Amino acid sequence: MQEHRVGRVQELKDNKGFLIRVHGEEISVFKVAGEIFAIGNVCPHQHFSRLHDGEVIGYTVTCPMHGWRYDLRTGVSTNASGRVKTYDVEIRRDEVFILSHGDTD
């Protein structure tokens, strides 16, 4: 397992996405109700790479291209088919880390 430092918790804005790149892969990071979530940045609908720019309501993010919504906790679409990859997140001493298993699931 690999870990990748995102930044400090207070650097992340509530209900706004933050884009990071890890080994060529784009990951969207969100802070919602004090929790941190990380999902793949690419909407599977038409491979639009802007989920980090999507509107966050509750625990869902809406793709700004065609409105597909994804649950930040599971990656599953809440209004269509499909899902985005989710990543484990750890917070240590106010630092946020994304954990990856080296696969592209």
Secondary structure, DSSP 8 states (H G I E B T S, - for coil): -EEEEEEEGGGS-BT-EEEEEETTEEEEEEEETTEEEEEESSBTTTTB--GGGSEEETTEEE-TTT--EEETTT-BBSSSS-B--EEEEEEETTEEEEEE-S---
